[in-house]
Amino acid sequence: MNIQELQNKKQDDLFYFIGNDAVESEKIIAPRYSYWKSVFRVFFHKKINIVLLVLLGLILFSSFVMPLIWQYDPYENVRDAAAKNLSPAKAMEYFGGFSFKYLLGTGQFGNSIFYGIFASARTSLLLSIICAAINMTVGILMGAVWGYSKKVDAVMLVIYNIIANVPYILLISVLVYVIGSGFGSFIFALTITGWLSIAFFFRTQVMVIRDREYSLASRCLGTPIPRMVSRNILPFLTSVIVTLLATELPSYISMEVFLSFIGIGLSADIPSLGQMINSAQSAFLTFPWAFWAPVAVASAITVILYVLGQNLADASDPRTHM
């Protein structure tokens, strides 16, 4: 086979006739694109995300499953003065050998710090998930309508300017003092106005999208506002929603820890990381195991949630799918 025949063969492999079929001539041969498949491909491409997911899974399992198996009683040894504020080594020696229960020593009431951390982490995680779900849902929906409807915008701007000038910590503190410091009351205090800043953020995002050509065309065709919001606006804000969620989840854990630390958070009968840190703050030099263990767990949870959320937000941006 000479050179001319080889060149003709290569051209035949690259180009071929498709006939006169109009449908076949319009087909484009390209790999099928799946948005969520591309999101997870980019997300799991970073090995650090797999490691953090494993750590988060261990924390969630320990927080929601282990307390069901190992019941935590903060006042179990309150009458035993010798069991209070024991280091891990002395606690195991006092209670008869190695035990996971006293792996981190005992607190000021003789309570197991190891059991207490996971029971407290369950409360903090549950509080964070519920508050984020409420505030994100209400904030996104209200923000979408707020940014799309000019009539709603005029009313909501007045409400936002009034409430935004009141310090958030002060508002939560007053509500906790008025309605009590129970779990449900604390969620109410964190969500009664917590969604407003999220809604205002989404208002500005929606205003950028609402005047695009396809939105104007839908408006001219008489598409209702709820359908415009759900079909034309929100799908384009997926990465923005994930980015905001990445900051909201750890922020509520930090808020709970801070408010419980200064004494205006959850009631004393509800175990939480903030309560454990608050009860051990006066002795963090003499009994460091009682203070630094819940601090380390609270820090680990917030850092893991934040990093995973940010990486998921980057993966949900279609520009990273190339």
C-alpha beads as a LAMMPS data file, in Angstrom:
LAMMPS data file: protein, C-alpha beads

322 atoms
321 bonds

1 atom types
1 bond types

-500.0 500.0 xlo xhi
-500.0 500.0 ylo yhi
-500.0 500.0 zlo zhi

Masses

1 110.0

Atoms # bond

1 1 1 0.000 0.000 0.000
2 1 1 1.592 3.269 -1.118
3 1 1 1.496 6.651 0.611
4 1 1 -1.419 7.919 -1.473
5 1 1 -3.580 4.936 -0.505
6 1 1 -2.723 5.442 3.206
7 1 1 -3.776 9.110 3.037
8 1 1 -7.053 8.167 1.323
9 1 1 -7.736 5.532 4.005
10 1 1 -7.178 8.048 6.846
11 1 1 -9.587 10.489 5.176
12 1 1 -12.190 7.730 4.841
13 1 1 -11.869 7.005 8.579
14 1 1 -12.311 10.660 9.521
15 1 1 -15.089 11.622 7.106
16 1 1 -18.062 9.629 5.855
17 1 1 -21.377 10.390 4.143
18 1 1 -24.517 10.424 6.301
19 1 1 -27.017 10.551 3.468
20 1 1 -29.919 12.939 2.971
21 1 1 -31.746 12.234 6.276
22 1 1 -32.431 15.674 7.828
23 1 1 -32.794 14.252 11.367
24 1 1 -29.501 12.353 11.244
25 1 1 -27.675 15.374 9.851
26 1 1 -28.659 17.466 12.906
27 1 1 -27.391 14.976 15.488
28 1 1 -24.249 15.929 17.372
29 1 1 -22.056 13.092 18.573
30 1 1 -20.976 14.122 22.092
31 1 1 -20.885 12.455 25.499
32 1 1 -24.114 12.784 27.497
33 1 1 -23.796 15.425 30.258
34 1 1 -25.193 14.802 33.732
35 1 1 -24.994 17.728 36.149
36 1 1 -25.008 15.794 39.443
37 1 1 -22.723 13.102 38.061
38 1 1 -20.238 15.831 37.165
39 1 1 -20.664 17.412 40.608
40 1 1 -19.782 14.188 42.428
41 1 1 -16.949 13.445 39.990
42 1 1 -15.299 16.792 40.753
43 1 1 -16.075 16.518 44.477
44 1 1 -14.589 13.048 44.947
45 1 1 -11.594 13.893 42.778
46 1 1 -10.142 15.587 45.882
47 1 1 -8.976 12.852 48.241
48 1 1 -9.296 15.163 51.251
49 1 1 -13.079 15.116 50.786
50 1 1 -13.164 11.328 51.163
51 1 1 -11.126 11.533 54.367
52 1 1 -13.349 14.271 55.783
53 1 1 -16.508 12.343 54.864
54 1 1 -15.202 9.305 56.738
55 1 1 -14.447 11.454 59.792
56 1 1 -17.869 13.103 59.577
57 1 1 -19.514 9.687 59.310
58 1 1 -17.672 8.523 62.432
59 1 1 -18.748 11.639 64.319
60 1 1 -22.380 11.242 63.239
61 1 1 -22.381 7.544 64.143
62 1 1 -20.815 8.254 67.515
63 1 1 -23.213 11.124 68.205
64 1 1 -26.507 9.511 67.199
65 1 1 -25.915 5.763 67.738
66 1 1 -23.493 5.460 70.646
67 1 1 -25.659 7.428 73.143
68 1 1 -28.447 4.921 72.465
69 1 1 -26.120 2.068 73.454
70 1 1 -24.163 3.786 76.224
71 1 1 -26.563 5.900 78.266
72 1 1 -25.040 9.128 79.547
73 1 1 -25.914 10.289 83.049
74 1 1 -24.121 13.535 84.017
75 1 1 -24.937 13.005 87.712
76 1 1 -24.120 9.289 87.899
77 1 1 -21.273 9.745 90.413
78 1 1 -22.265 13.096 91.883
79 1 1 -22.314 11.681 95.437
80 1 1 -18.860 10.127 95.098
81 1 1 -16.373 12.907 95.854
82 1 1 -13.398 10.719 94.925
83 1 1 -14.734 10.231 91.367
84 1 1 -14.745 13.918 90.462
85 1 1 -12.172 15.552 88.157
86 1 1 -10.088 12.423 87.603
87 1 1 -7.546 12.200 84.792
88 1 1 -7.995 9.322 82.299
89 1 1 -5.328 7.191 84.017
90 1 1 -6.662 7.810 87.524
91 1 1 -10.278 7.298 86.405
92 1 1 -9.494 3.887 84.919
93 1 1 -7.531 2.943 88.029
94 1 1 -10.354 4.073 90.307
95 1 1 -13.120 2.301 88.353
96 1 1 -11.233 -0.966 87.903
97 1 1 -9.243 -0.994 84.677
98 1 1 -9.483 0.117 81.062
99 1 1 -12.879 1.349 79.898
100 1 1 -14.002 3.517 76.987
101 1 1 -16.338 5.232 79.408
102 1 1 -13.417 6.871 81.237
103 1 1 -11.101 7.200 78.253
104 1 1 -11.097 11.004 78.710
105 1 1 -11.433 11.098 82.483
106 1 1 -14.262 12.509 84.582
107 1 1 -15.746 15.966 85.032
108 1 1 -16.672 18.067 88.033
109 1 1 -19.698 15.886 88.824
110 1 1 -17.855 12.603 88.294
111 1 1 -19.459 12.270 84.871
112 1 1 -17.837 10.448 81.956
113 1 1 -16.390 13.036 79.585
114 1 1 -16.162 10.504 76.735
115 1 1 -19.869 9.633 76.924
116 1 1 -20.773 13.251 77.566
117 1 1 -19.000 14.528 74.444
118 1 1 -21.015 12.336 72.078
119 1 1 -24.307 13.009 73.861
120 1 1 -23.516 16.736 73.680
121 1 1 -22.403 16.550 70.038
122 1 1 -25.749 14.956 69.169
123 1 1 -27.578 17.953 70.640
124 1 1 -25.344 20.469 68.859
125 1 1 -25.556 18.672 65.501
126 1 1 -29.324 18.223 65.736
127 1 1 -29.748 21.887 66.627
128 1 1 -27.557 22.931 63.696
129 1 1 -29.382 20.716 61.174
130 1 1 -32.858 21.866 62.252
131 1 1 -31.951 25.566 62.319
132 1 1 -30.165 25.385 58.955
133 1 1 -33.105 23.537 57.371
134 1 1 -35.645 26.099 58.611
135 1 1 -33.630 29.220 57.877
136 1 1 -32.377 28.023 54.488
137 1 1 -35.832 26.914 53.288
138 1 1 -37.633 30.063 54.406
139 1 1 -34.743 32.337 53.405
140 1 1 -34.376 30.913 49.889
141 1 1 -38.093 30.969 49.099
142 1 1 -38.660 34.435 50.577
143 1 1 -35.488 35.756 48.969
144 1 1 -36.537 34.472 45.550
145 1 1 -39.940 36.150 45.788
146 1 1 -38.406 39.219 47.390
147 1 1 -35.942 39.714 44.551
148 1 1 -38.476 39.017 41.810
149 1 1 -41.480 41.033 42.971
150 1 1 -40.973 44.787 43.258
151 1 1 -44.020 45.150 45.529
152 1 1 -42.655 42.611 47.991
153 1 1 -39.246 44.270 47.726
154 1 1 -40.606 47.616 48.948
155 1 1 -42.163 46.038 52.063
156 1 1 -39.355 43.626 52.909
157 1 1 -36.654 46.288 52.677
158 1 1 -38.352 48.251 55.451
159 1 1 -38.671 45.151 57.635
160 1 1 -35.062 44.173 56.969
161 1 1 -33.664 47.624 57.760
162 1 1 -35.503 47.653 61.106
163 1 1 -34.529 44.148 62.249
164 1 1 -30.986 44.230 60.840
165 1 1 -30.117 47.180 63.091
166 1 1 -30.862 45.090 66.200
167 1 1 -27.782 43.011 67.218
168 1 1 -28.511 39.326 66.541
169 1 1 -26.952 38.150 69.822
170 1 1 -29.025 40.667 71.784
171 1 1 -32.228 39.551 70.084
172 1 1 -31.512 35.867 70.788
173 1 1 -30.615 36.633 74.402
174 1 1 -33.861 38.525 75.018
175 1 1 -35.932 35.773 73.403
176 1 1 -34.193 33.060 75.465
177 1 1 -34.827 34.995 78.680
178 1 1 -38.476 35.608 77.764
179 1 1 -39.568 32.206 76.419
180 1 1 -37.081 29.972 78.278
181 1 1 -33.929 28.051 77.444
182 1 1 -35.325 24.715 76.268
183 1 1 -34.363 22.999 73.038
184 1 1 -37.464 24.108 71.126
185 1 1 -37.265 27.628 72.540
186 1 1 -33.629 27.934 71.488
187 1 1 -34.458 26.814 67.943
188 1 1 -37.269 29.392 67.826
189 1 1 -34.887 32.130 68.972
190 1 1 -32.326 31.220 66.293
191 1 1 -34.848 30.965 63.444
192 1 1 -37.378 33.724 64.141
193 1 1 -35.183 36.256 62.295
194 1 1 -32.242 34.082 61.197
195 1 1 -33.749 33.563 57.746
196 1 1 -33.902 37.291 57.020
197 1 1 -30.205 37.755 56.213
198 1 1 -30.334 34.686 53.939
199 1 1 -33.382 36.108 52.155
200 1 1 -31.640 39.463 51.660
201 1 1 -28.583 37.721 50.201
202 1 1 -30.761 35.772 47.761
203 1 1 -32.649 38.926 46.834
204 1 1 -29.506 40.392 45.278
205 1 1 -28.734 37.119 43.469
206 1 1 -32.256 36.858 42.056
207 1 1 -32.260 40.463 40.849
208 1 1 -29.295 39.629 38.613
209 1 1 -31.136 36.706 36.985
210 1 1 -34.703 38.017 36.769
211 1 1 -33.991 40.451 33.885
212 1 1 -32.304 37.957 31.584
213 1 1 -33.851 37.232 28.195
214 1 1 -35.461 33.906 29.053
215 1 1 -37.032 35.378 32.201
216 1 1 -38.447 38.311 30.239
217 1 1 -39.827 35.906 27.628
218 1 1 -41.519 33.806 30.324
219 1 1 -42.991 36.927 31.877
220 1 1 -44.414 38.033 28.521
221 1 1 -46.013 34.595 28.119
222 1 1 -47.809 35.046 31.444
223 1 1 -45.869 32.518 33.522
224 1 1 -46.882 32.742 37.220
225 1 1 -44.312 34.080 39.694
226 1 1 -43.961 30.792 41.684
227 1 1 -43.185 28.914 38.463
228 1 1 -40.773 31.619 37.338
229 1 1 -38.954 31.354 40.649
230 1 1 -38.830 27.549 40.762
231 1 1 -37.927 26.966 37.081
232 1 1 -36.067 30.044 35.863
233 1 1 -34.233 31.328 38.933
234 1 1 -33.491 28.767 41.661
235 1 1 -31.830 26.140 39.369
236 1 1 -29.187 28.701 38.433
237 1 1 -28.354 29.353 42.100
238 1 1 -27.432 25.793 43.101
239 1 1 -23.781 26.594 43.765
240 1 1 -24.779 29.720 45.700
241 1 1 -27.179 27.694 47.866
242 1 1 -24.522 25.085 48.643
243 1 1 -21.976 27.803 49.429
244 1 1 -24.357 29.456 51.870
245 1 1 -25.235 26.111 53.455
246 1 1 -21.520 25.466 53.973
247 1 1 -21.341 28.498 56.237
248 1 1 -24.735 28.115 57.911
249 1 1 -24.289 24.605 59.352
250 1 1 -21.077 25.270 61.308
251 1 1 -22.246 28.749 62.304
252 1 1 -25.153 27.374 64.351
253 1 1 -22.838 24.991 66.184
254 1 1 -20.540 27.915 66.950
255 1 1 -23.533 29.988 68.032
256 1 1 -24.776 27.267 70.384
257 1 1 -21.316 26.768 71.880
258 1 1 -20.814 30.514 72.369
259 1 1 -24.247 31.212 73.889
260 1 1 -24.048 28.181 76.183
261 1 1 -20.514 29.218 77.125
262 1 1 -21.710 32.643 78.328
263 1 1 -24.688 31.067 80.095
264 1 1 -27.668 32.036 77.909
265 1 1 -27.905 28.985 75.681
266 1 1 -29.575 25.657 76.334
267 1 1 -30.749 24.749 79.819
268 1 1 -28.405 22.843 82.135
269 1 1 -30.373 19.593 81.871
270 1 1 -29.678 19.355 78.100
271 1 1 -26.147 18.095 77.352
272 1 1 -24.357 20.170 74.744
273 1 1 -20.787 21.010 73.831
274 1 1 -21.273 24.573 75.004
275 1 1 -22.505 23.374 78.392
276 1 1 -19.482 21.087 78.812
277 1 1 -17.067 23.879 77.903
278 1 1 -18.884 26.296 80.211
279 1 1 -18.794 23.923 83.175
280 1 1 -15.048 23.270 82.726
281 1 1 -13.861 26.805 81.931
282 1 1 -12.929 27.637 85.516
283 1 1 -10.594 24.641 85.795
284 1 1 -9.116 24.324 82.304
285 1 1 -5.589 24.669 83.738
286 1 1 -5.962 22.228 86.612
287 1 1 -8.224 19.719 84.811
288 1 1 -7.456 20.338 81.099
289 1 1 -9.010 17.056 79.907
290 1 1 -12.480 18.297 80.871
291 1 1 -12.083 21.536 78.865
292 1 1 -10.009 20.753 75.782
293 1 1 -11.807 17.541 74.763
294 1 1 -15.184 19.224 73.987
295 1 1 -13.352 22.213 72.493
296 1 1 -11.467 19.874 70.123
297 1 1 -14.653 18.035 69.092
298 1 1 -16.599 21.268 68.497
299 1 1 -13.712 22.686 66.448
300 1 1 -13.358 19.476 64.432
301 1 1 -17.079 19.393 63.581
302 1 1 -17.176 23.027 62.428
303 1 1 -13.979 22.722 60.351
304 1 1 -15.090 19.466 58.687
305 1 1 -18.534 20.843 57.818
306 1 1 -17.082 24.082 56.482
307 1 1 -14.390 22.468 54.295
308 1 1 -16.800 19.850 52.908
309 1 1 -19.380 22.523 52.192
310 1 1 -16.904 24.777 50.402
311 1 1 -15.563 21.921 48.282
312 1 1 -19.108 20.822 47.423
313 1 1 -19.947 24.400 46.473
314 1 1 -16.941 24.496 44.136
315 1 1 -17.975 21.160 42.618
316 1 1 -21.542 22.369 42.058
317 1 1 -20.304 25.242 39.887
318 1 1 -20.706 24.092 36.227
319 1 1 -17.546 25.979 35.263
320 1 1 -15.503 23.349 37.154
321 1 1 -17.009 20.483 35.112
322 1 1 -14.840 21.046 32.046

Bonds

1 1 1 2
2 1 2 3
3 1 3 4
4 1 4 5
5 1 5 6
6 1 6 7
7 1 7 8
8 1 8 9
9 1 9 10
10 1 10 11
11 1 11 12
12 1 12 13
13 1 13 14
14 1 14 15
15 1 15 16
16 1 16 17
17 1 17 18
18 1 18 19
19 1 19 20
20 1 20 21
21 1 21 22
22 1 22 23
23 1 23 24
24 1 24 25
25 1 25 26
26 1 26 27
27 1 27 28
28 1 28 29
29 1 29 30
30 1 30 31
31 1 31 32
32 1 32 33
33 1 33 34
34 1 34 35
35 1 35 36
36 1 36 37
37 1 37 38
38 1 38 39
39 1 39 40
40 1 40 41
41 1 41 42
42 1 42 43
43 1 43 44
44 1 44 45
45 1 45 46
46 1 46 47
47 1 47 48
48 1 48 49
49 1 49 50
50 1 50 51
51 1 51 52
52 1 52 53
53 1 53 54
54 1 54 55
55 1 55 56
56 1 56 57
57 1 57 58
58 1 58 59
59 1 59 60
60 1 60 61
61 1 61 62
62 1 62 63
63 1 63 64
64 1 64 65
65 1 65 66
66 1 66 67
67 1 67 68
68 1 68 69
69 1 69 70
70 1 70 71
71 1 71 72
72 1 72 73
73 1 73 74
74 1 74 75
75 1 75 76
76 1 76 77
77 1 77 78
78 1 78 79
79 1 79 80
80 1 80 81
81 1 81 82
82 1 82 83
83 1 83 84
84 1 84 85
85 1 85 86
86 1 86 87
87 1 87 88
88 1 88 89
89 1 89 90
90 1 90 91
91 1 91 92
92 1 92 93
93 1 93 94
94 1 94 95
95 1 95 96
96 1 96 97
97 1 97 98
98 1 98 99
99 1 99 100
100 1 100 101
101 1 101 102
102 1 102 103
103 1 103 104
104 1 104 105
105 1 105 106
106 1 106 107
107 1 107 108
108 1 108 109
109 1 109 110
110 1 110 111
111 1 111 112
112 1 112 113
113 1 113 114
114 1 114 115
115 1 115 116
116 1 116 117
117 1 117 118
118 1 118 119
119 1 119 120
120 1 120 121
121 1 121 122
122 1 122 123
123 1 123 124
124 1 124 125
125 1 125 126
126 1 126 127
127 1 127 128
128 1 128 129
129 1 129 130
130 1 130 131
131 1 131 132
132 1 132 133
133 1 133 134
134 1 134 135
135 1 135 136
136 1 136 137
137 1 137 138
138 1 138 139
139 1 139 140
140 1 140 141
141 1 141 142
142 1 142 143
143 1 143 144
144 1 144 145
145 1 145 146
146 1 146 147
147 1 147 148
148 1 148 149
149 1 149 150
150 1 150 151
151 1 151 152
152 1 152 153
153 1 153 154
154 1 154 155
155 1 155 156
156 1 156 157
157 1 157 158
158 1 158 159
159 1 159 160
160 1 160 161
161 1 161 162
162 1 162 163
163 1 163 164
164 1 164 165
165 1 165 166
166 1 166 167
167 1 167 168
168 1 168 169
169 1 169 170
170 1 170 171
171 1 171 172
172 1 172 173
173 1 173 174
174 1 174 175
175 1 175 176
176 1 176 177
177 1 177 178
178 1 178 179
179 1 179 180
180 1 180 181
181 1 181 182
182 1 182 183
183 1 183 184
184 1 184 185
185 1 185 186
186 1 186 187
187 1 187 188
188 1 188 189
189 1 189 190
190 1 190 191
191 1 191 192
192 1 192 193
193 1 193 194
194 1 194 195
195 1 195 196
196 1 196 197
197 1 197 198
198 1 198 199
199 1 199 200
200 1 200 201
201 1 201 202
202 1 202 203
203 1 203 204
204 1 204 205
205 1 205 206
206 1 206 207
207 1 207 208
208 1 208 209
209 1 209 210
210 1 210 211
211 1 211 212
212 1 212 213
213 1 213 214
214 1 214 215
215 1 215 216
216 1 216 217
217 1 217 218
218 1 218 219
219 1 219 220
220 1 220 221
221 1 221 222
222 1 222 223
223 1 223 224
224 1 224 225
225 1 225 226
226 1 226 227
227 1 227 228
228 1 228 229
229 1 229 230
230 1 230 231
231 1 231 232
232 1 232 233
233 1 233 234
234 1 234 235
235 1 235 236
236 1 236 237
237 1 237 238
238 1 238 239
239 1 239 240
240 1 240 241
241 1 241 242
242 1 242 243
243 1 243 244
244 1 244 245
245 1 245 246
246 1 246 247
247 1 247 248
248 1 248 249
249 1 249 250
250 1 250 251
251 1 251 252
252 1 252 253
253 1 253 254
254 1 254 255
255 1 255 256
256 1 256 257
257 1 257 258
258 1 258 259
259 1 259 260
260 1 260 261
261 1 261 262
262 1 262 263
263 1 263 264
264 1 264 265
265 1 265 266
266 1 266 267
267 1 267 268
268 1 268 269
269 1 269 270
270 1 270 271
271 1 271 272
272 1 272 273
273 1 273 274
274 1 274 275
275 1 275 276
276 1 276 277
277 1 277 278
278 1 278 279
279 1 279 280
280 1 280 281
281 1 281 282
282 1 282 283
283 1 283 284
284 1 284 285
285 1 285 286
286 1 286 287
287 1 287 288
288 1 288 289
289 1 289 290
290 1 290 291
291 1 291 292
292 1 292 293
293 1 293 294
294 1 294 295
295 1 295 296
296 1 296 297
297 1 297 298
298 1 298 299
299 1 299 300
300 1 300 301
301 1 301 302
302 1 302 303
303 1 303 304
304 1 304 305
305 1 305 306
306 1 306 307
307 1 307 308
308 1 308 309
309 1 309 310
310 1 310 311
311 1 311 312
312 1 312 313
313 1 313 314
314 1 314 315
315 1 315 316
316 1 316 317
317 1 317 318
318 1 318 319
319 1 319 320
320 1 320 321
321 1 321 322
